[in-house]
């Protein structure tokens, strides 16, 4: 691992490990991975990499429910860094994580607005994978708001995109959200 720390891949290994930990429902492991990853190299400190680590760190903090103030501050810093770094794919991903972090922090309307704007931006064929995730996160928010038809429409749209494009997963969605989505779908 010492040699890997010296490469540009090092921050990505921590980033992906943290995202997988979120997907598995292990927020403590995710937080450790994001925090360690941000300190591992000069590459990790660039706006491009720091924005990604910070967005996922904020989401993990919001999921853990232990420090809402820090989660909100971290995600807002991440958005600023992403605006500086650019990149349409990464900007959309950042906005998806921003929206779903807001939802986890109880800011449903702001989170829904962010996700809705992002879904519009992901109409491009190269961003359909991100659109799938944004739809699933927005469906979760609609479930929380008791907007059954909107939640159902988003789930159906996400499933259609998955079928059309051969997607079999979407990273970064924790079991707590999947369980709500699946339970809601079973009721429909």
Secondary structure in CASP SS format (residue, H / E / C, confidence):
PFRMAT SS
TARGET T0000
AUTHOR 0000-0000-0000
METHOD secondary structure of the structure
MODEL  1
X C 1.00
X H 1.00
X H 1.00
X H 1.00
X H 1.00
X C 1.00
X C 1.00
X C 1.00
X C 1.00
X H 1.00
X H 1.00
X H 1.00
X H 1.00
X H 1.00
X H 1.00
X H 1.00
X H 1.00
X H 1.00
X H 1.00
X H 1.00
X H 1.00
X H 1.00
X H 1.00
X C 1.00
X C 1.00
X C 1.00
X H 1.00
X H 1.00
X H 1.00
X H 1.00
X H 1.00
X H 1.00
X H 1.00
X H 1.00
X H 1.00
X H 1.00
X H 1.00
X H 1.00
X C 1.00
X C 1.00
X C 1.00
X C 1.00
X H 1.00
X H 1.00
X H 1.00
X C 1.00
X H 1.00
X H 1.00
X H 1.00
X H 1.00
X H 1.00
X H 1.00
X H 1.00
X H 1.00
X H 1.00
X H 1.00
X H 1.00
X H 1.00
X H 1.00
X H 1.00
X H 1.00
X H 1.00
X H 1.00
X H 1.00
X C 1.00
X C 1.00
X C 1.00
X H 1.00
X H 1.00
X H 1.00
X H 1.00
X H 1.00
X H 1.00
X H 1.00
X H 1.00
X H 1.00
X H 1.00
X H 1.00
X H 1.00
X H 1.00
X H 1.00
X H 1.00
X H 1.00
X H 1.00
X H 1.00
X C 1.00
X C 1.00
X H 1.00
X H 1.00
X H 1.00
X H 1.00
X H 1.00
X H 1.00
X H 1.00
X H 1.00
X H 1.00
X H 1.00
X H 1.00
X H 1.00
X H 1.00
X H 1.00
X H 1.00
X H 1.00
X H 1.00
X C 1.00
X C 1.00
X C 1.00
X H 1.00
X H 1.00
X H 1.00
X H 1.00
X H 1.00
X H 1.00
X H 1.00
X H 1.00
X H 1.00
X H 1.00
X H 1.00
X H 1.00
X H 1.00
X H 1.00
X C 1.00
X C 1.00
X C 1.00
X H 1.00
X H 1.00
X H 1.00
X H 1.00
X H 1.00
X H 1.00
X H 1.00
X H 1.00
X H 1.00
X H 1.00
X H 1.00
X H 1.00
X H 1.00
X H 1.00
X H 1.00
X H 1.00
X H 1.00
X H 1.00
X H 1.00
X H 1.00
X C 1.00
X C 1.00
X C 1.00
X H 1.00
X H 1.00
X H 1.00
X H 1.00
X H 1.00
X H 1.00
X H 1.00
X H 1.00
X H 1.00
X H 1.00
X H 1.00
X H 1.00
X H 1.00
X H 1.00
X H 1.00
X H 1.00
X H 1.00
X H 1.00
X C 1.00
X C 1.00
X C 1.00
X C 1.00
X C 1.00
X C 1.00
X C 1.00
X C 1.00
X C 1.00
X H 1.00
X H 1.00
X H 1.00
X H 1.00
X H 1.00
X H 1.00
X H 1.00
X H 1.00
X H 1.00
X H 1.00
X H 1.00
X H 1.00
X H 1.00
X C 1.00
END
